[in-house]
Amino acid sequence: MSTSLSATLPADLKTINQDRAAARDRVTVSSANKREPKRFGGRGVILLAFGALILAAATYWYISNAGCETTDDAAVEAHVIQVSPKISAHVKAVHFDDNYQVKRGNLLLELDPRDYEVSLASAVASLASAQSKRTESEAQQNVAQAGLGQAKADLASAQATGDNAESDFNRNEQLYKTHVIDRREYDASAAQAKSAGANVEAASKRVASQEAQVRLAAAQYVTASAEAKQAETQVQQAELQLSYTKIFAPFDGRVTKKSVEPGNYVQPGQTLFSLVPSDVWVVADFKETQLKKMKVGQSVSVRVDAIPGRDFKAHVESFQVGTGSRFTLLPPENATGNFVKVVQRIPVKIVFDEPLADLERLWAGESVEPKVDVHESSLEQSRRAAPLPPAILGATDGTLTTY
């Protein structure tokens, strides 16, 4: 019996151990089953929060962009003045460098003036000679006028003498017929009358000659005056050419693309540098389908790539009367070949409402993204782009300031 008990105990212990192991496995599985719903619930919260965030972002985007038209095909534009000389000469001095800020009327460039100073001196000498000839012709005209007056006086005297001689001859003729005087006295009075008549005719010829001299002197004076006027014009032209040896800043702005140095030989029309004034605006190429509700005066929010985090206030000022492709060098000819409809773009000019002092960082060519509020109905414009004033081309010296 003891033998059978000892044989069965190990089997019972083995069974008990197996039961304990099975129980532990059931407890482990039960614990895992209890913890798994908790893990699933945390993950669901995260997904729910992420979905809510996406929904909020989408809602914000829709609210902020609903009723607006935007494009990334836009850039800052500005006036770009290309400065070039009007004469050929060597560069004497350059008073600026790249990116200098200059004021209207500042002296920027000096060309060699010696050739033009010689031309001016020659023109001044020619003017003096022409003025002298005009004075001489004026004096000759006065002399001719005086000679004409003397000739007319001589004619009047000759006519008076002739009239007297004619009267004497008529009286002597009657006296001779009545034999009061002799033949000799009669012939003498007749000769005197003929001589007086000849003197009158000669005096008349002298008056006509002096009148011709007066006309000749007057014509010479007109010619001399015209030559003097031409000489004055040549002096003005020489002075103008000499003034071209100094180039001044036509507007306030910043110098760009400087391509001139002292000693260079420049020619008329050669671009020496460009000057960019501070006034800027935006040209945005919107699709034609985006212009259905866009009007002049609607407010615009402009975001500049070079200045992140800031939106500039602006408004629509005008629309180009034609698509961008219509004004290219070779515009499309849709009547020839196969036609494929392509959405065209219309350049829209957008003007900033910000003060110019706040636009100093905006430079021509920078990329921007304008957003036009097309639901806005107000057409009031707080600022319009204005053309540049007349350029400064004459001599007004000033000083340069660097940026």
C-alpha positions in Angstrom: 0.0 0.0 0.0 2.9 2.2 0.8 4.3 1.4 -2.5 1.1 2.6 -4.4 1.0 5.8 -2.3 4.5 6.7 -3.2 3.7 6.0 -6.8 0.6 8.2 -6.9 2.0 11.3 -5.0 4.3 12.5 -7.8 1.5 12.2 -10.3 -0.8 14.3 -8.0 1.9 16.9 -7.6 2.4 17.0 -11.3 -1.3 17.5 -11.8 -1.4 20.2 -9.2 1.5 22.0 -10.8 -0.2 21.8 -14.2 -3.4 23.2 -12.7 -1.5 26.1 -11.1 0.2 26.9 -14.4 -3.2 26.8 -16.3 -4.6 29.1 -13.6 -1.7 31.6 -14.0 -2.2 31.5 -17.8 -5.9 32.2 -17.4 -5.1 35.1 -15.0 -2.5 36.5 -17.5 -5.0 36.3 -20.4 -7.7 37.9 -18.3 -5.4 40.7 -17.3 -4.4 41.3 -20.9 -8.0 41.3 -22.0 -8.8 43.8 -19.3 -5.8 46.2 -20.2 -6.3 46.1 -24.0 -9.6 48.1 -24.0 -7.7 50.8 -22.0 -5.0 51.0 -24.7 -7.6 51.2 -27.4 -9.4 54.0 -25.6 -6.2 56.2 -25.3 -5.4 55.8 -28.9 -9.0 56.8 -29.8 -8.7 60.0 -27.8 -5.5 60.9 -29.6 -7.2 60.2 -33.0 -10.2 62.2 -32.0 -8.1 65.2 -30.9 -6.1 65.0 -34.1 -9.3 64.9 -36.2 -10.7 67.9 -34.2 -7.5 69.8 -34.9 -7.7 69.1 -38.6 -11.4 70.1 -38.7 -10.6 73.4 -36.8 -7.7 74.2 -39.2 -10.0 73.5 -42.2 -12.7 75.7 -40.7 -10.2 78.5 -40.1 -8.9 78.2 -43.7 -12.3 78.3 -45.1 -13.4 81.2 -43.0 -10.2 83.2 -43.9 -10.3 82.4 -47.6 -14.0 82.3 -48.4 -14.8 85.3 -50.6 -11.2 86.0 -51.4 -9.1 85.5 -54.6 -5.4 85.0 -54.4 -2.5 84.1 -56.6 1.2 83.5 -56.3 1.8 84.9 -59.8 2.5 88.4 -58.5 5.5 90.6 -57.9 6.5 94.1 -56.6 6.9 96.7 -59.4 8.6 100.1 -59.3 9.7 102.9 -61.7 13.2 102.0 -63.1 14.9 105.0 -64.7 17.8 104.2 -66.9 20.3 107.1 -66.9 22.4 107.7 -70.0 24.6 110.5 -71.3 23.6 112.8 -74.2 27.2 113.4 -75.4 30.4 111.4 -76.0 33.2 112.0 -73.6 35.5 110.4 -71.0 34.2 110.0 -67.5 36.0 112.5 -65.2 34.5 111.6 -61.8 31.8 109.3 -60.4 30.2 110.5 -57.1 28.2 107.4 -56.2 28.5 103.7 -55.8 26.2 100.7 -56.0 23.0 101.0 -53.9 23.6 104.6 -52.9 20.5 106.5 -51.8 20.5 109.8 -53.7 18.4 113.0 -53.6 16.7 114.8 -56.4 19.3 117.1 -58.1 22.5 115.5 -56.6 25.5 115.6 -58.9 26.2 112.0 -59.8 28.6 112.0 -62.7 31.1 114.4 -64.4 32.4 114.0 -67.9 35.5 115.6 -69.4 34.3 119.2 -70.3 37.4 120.5 -72.2 36.2 119.9 -75.7 32.9 121.5 -75.0 34.5 124.4 -73.2 36.5 125.1 -76.4 33.4 124.9 -78.5 31.7 127.3 -76.1 34.6 129.8 -76.4 34.5 129.6 -80.2 30.7 130.2 -80.2 31.2 133.2 -77.9 33.8 134.6 -80.3 31.5 134.1 -83.3 28.7 135.8 -81.4 30.9 138.8 -80.7 31.8 139.1 -84.4 28.2 138.8 -85.4 27.2 141.5 -82.9 29.9 143.7 -84.3 28.6 143.3 -87.8 25.1 144.0 -86.7 26.3 147.2 -85.0 28.2 148.2 -88.2 25.2 147.5 -90.4 23.1 149.5 -88.0 25.5 152.4 -88.3 25.4 152.1 -92.1 21.7 152.1 -92.0 21.8 155.4 -90.0 24.2 156.9 -92.5 22.0 155.9 -95.4 19.0 157.4 -93.6 21.0 160.7 -93.1 22.1 160.7 -96.8 18.5 160.2 -97.9 17.4 163.1 -95.8 20.2 165.3 -97.3 19.2 164.2 -100.8 15.6 165.1 -100.2 16.7 168.5 -98.9 18.8 169.0 -102.0 15.9 168.0 -104.2 13.7 170.5 -102.4 16.3 173.2 -102.9 16.7 172.3 -106.6 12.9 172.3 -107.1 12.7 175.8 -105.5 15.5 177.0 -107.7 13.9 175.4 -110.7 10.6 177.0 -110.0 12.2 180.4 -109.7 14.1 179.9 -112.9 11.0 178.8 -114.7 9.1 181.9 -113.4 12.0 184.2 -114.6 12.0 182.5 -118.0 8.2 183.0 -118.4 8.5 186.7 -117.4 11.4 187.3 -119.7 9.6 185.6 -122.5 6.8 188.1 -122.3 9.2 190.9 -122.0 11.1 189.7 -125.0 8.0 189.5 -127.0 7.3 193.2 -126.2 10.9 194.1 -126.9 11.5 195.2 -123.4 14.6 193.0 -123.1 17.0 191.9 -125.7 17.7 188.5 -127.0 20.7 187.8 -124.9 18.9 188.3 -121.6 16.1 186.1 -122.9 18.5 183.3 -123.8 20.2 183.6 -120.5 17.0 183.1 -118.6 16.1 180.1 -120.8 19.4 178.5 -120.1 19.1 179.1 -116.4 15.6 177.5 -116.4 17.0 174.4 -118.3 19.9 174.1 -115.8 17.5 174.4 -112.9 15.3 171.6 -114.3 18.4 169.4 -114.8 19.4 170.0 -111.2 15.9 169.0 -110.0 16.2 165.8 -112.1 19.7 165.1 -110.7 18.4 165.7 -107.1 15.5 163.3 -107.8 18.0 160.6 -108.9 20.1 161.1 -105.8 17.0 160.7 -103.6 16.2 157.4 -105.4 19.8 156.3 -105.0 19.8 157.1 -101.3 16.5 155.3 -100.9 18.1 152.2 -102.5 21.0 152.6 -100.1 18.6 152.8 -97.2 16.9 149.6 -98.3 20.3 147.9 -98.8 21.5 149.0 -95.3 18.2 147.7 -93.8 18.6 144.4 -95.5 22.2 144.2 -94.3 21.1 145.0 -90.8 18.5 142.2 -91.0 21.1 139.8 -92.2 23.5 140.8 -89.5 20.8 140.5 -86.9 20.0 137.0 -88.1 23.6 136.1 -88.0 23.9 137.5 -84.5 20.8 135.5 -83.5 22.3 132.4 -85.0 25.5 133.0 -83.1 23.5 133.4 -79.9 21.8 130.1 -80.6 25.2 128.5 -81.2 26.3 129.8 -77.8 23.2 128.4 -76.1 23.8 125.1 -77.9 27.5 125.1 -76.7 26.4 125.9 -73.2 23.8 123.1 -73.3 26.4 120.7 -74.6 28.7 121.8 -71.8 26.0 121.3 -69.2 25.6 117.7 -70.4 29.0 117.0 -68.9 27.4 116.9 -65.5 24.6 114.3 -64.8 22.3 114.9 -61.9 19.8 112.6 -60.1 16.4 113.2 -61.8 14.5 111.8 -58.8 14.9 110.6 -55.2 15.9 107.0 -55.3 18.5 104.3 -55.1 21.2 103.7 -57.6 21.3 100.1 -59.1 23.3 98.3 -61.8 26.1 100.8 -61.8 28.3 100.1 -64.9 30.5 103.2 -65.2 33.9 104.0 -63.7 36.2 107.1 -64.0 38.1 107.0 -67.3 35.5 105.1 -69.2 34.5 106.5 -72.6 30.7 106.8 -72.8 28.4 107.5 -75.8 24.9 108.9 -76.1 22.2 106.4 -75.1 24.6 104.1 -73.2 23.0 103.1 -69.9 25.4 104.0 -67.1 23.2 103.1 -64.1 19.5 102.7 -63.1 17.7 104.8 -60.5 14.7 103.3 -58.6 12.4 105.7 -56.8 10.8 104.6 -53.5 7.3 104.3 -54.8 6.3 100.7 -55.3 3.1 98.7 -56.2 2.1 95.2 -57.1 1.2 93.6 -60.4 -0.7 90.4 -59.9 -1.6 88.1 -62.8 -5.0 86.7 -61.9 -6.8 84.0 -63.9 -9.6 85.4 -65.9 -12.0 83.2 -64.0 -11.0 84.9 -60.7 -12.1 88.4 -61.9 -15.8 87.7 -61.9 -16.4 89.7 -58.7 -13.2 91.7 -58.5 -13.6 95.5 -58.7 -11.5 98.6 -58.5 -11.1 99.7 -54.9 -11.5 96.4 -53.1 -9.1 95.9 -50.2 -6.1 93.6 -50.7 -3.9 91.9 -48.1 -0.4 91.4 -49.5 2.0 88.9 -48.1 5.6 89.4 -49.1 7.9 86.3 -49.3 10.9 88.4 -48.1 9.0 89.7 -45.1 7.3 86.7 -43.5 4.7 87.2 -40.8 3.4 90.6 -42.0 0.5 91.5 -44.3 0.5 94.8 -46.1 -2.8 96.7 -46.7 -3.5 97.6 -50.3 -6.4 98.0 -52.8 -7.1 97.2 -56.4 -6.3 100.2 -58.5 -6.8 99.1 -62.1 -7.0 96.3 -64.6 -4.9 95.9 -67.7 -7.2 96.1 -70.8 -5.9 92.9 -72.2 -4.4 89.6 -71.2 -0.7 89.3 -70.7 -0.2 87.1 -73.7 -2.0 89.6 -75.9 0.8 92.1 -75.4 3.7 89.8 -76.0 6.1 90.1 -78.9 4.3 87.3 -80.7 0.7 87.3 -79.6 -1.2 84.0 -80.2 -3.1 83.6 -83.4 -6.0 81.4 -82.5 -7.5 81.5 -86.0 -4.7 79.4 -87.3 -4.0 75.7 -86.5 -5.7 73.7 -83.9 -7.3 75.7 -81.0 -6.9 74.7 -77.4 -8.6 76.8 -74.8 -6.2 78.0 -72.1 -7.2 80.1 -69.1 -5.7 83.5 -69.6 -4.2 85.8 -67.0 -5.0 89.5 -66.6 -2.4 91.8 -64.9 -4.1 93.7 -62.0 -2.4 96.7 -60.5 -2.5 96.8 -56.7 -1.5 99.9 -54.8 -0.3 99.9 -51.2 -2.2 101.9 -48.5 0.8 101.9 -46.2 3.0 105.0 -45.7 6.0 105.0 -47.9 8.2 104.8 -44.9 6.8 101.3 -44.2 7.5 100.2 -47.7 11.3 100.7 -47.7 12.0 97.0 -47.6 9.8 96.3 -50.7 12.0 96.1 -53.8 11.1 95.6 -57.4 10.8 92.0 -58.5 10.1 90.5 -55.0 7.5 87.7 -55.0 4.2 88.4 -53.2 0.9 86.8 -52.6 -2.1 89.2 -52.7 -5.5 88.2 -51.3 -8.4 90.3 -52.7 -11.6 90.5 -50.7 -14.0 90.2 -53.7 -17.1 90.5 -51.4 -16.2 94.0 -50.5 -18.5 96.5 -52.4 -16.8 99.8 -51.4 -14.9 101.5 -54.2 -13.2 104.2 -52.1 -9.5 104.5 -52.7 -7.2 105.9 -50.0 -4.3 106.3 -52.4 -3.6 106.3 -56.1 -0.4 105.7 -57.9 0.8 109.0 -59.4 3.2 109.5 -62.4 6.7 110.8 -61.7 7.1 114.6 -61.6 9.3 116.3 -64.2 12.9 115.1 -64.1 15.7 117.3 -62.9 18.1 117.7 -65.8 19.9 120.9 -65.0 22.6 121.9 -62.5 21.6 121.9 -58.8 24.5 120.6 -56.8 23.8 118.5 -53.6 25.4 115.9 -51.4 25.0 112.2 -51.4 23.9 110.0 -48.5 24.7 106.3 -48.3 22.1 103.7 -47.4 
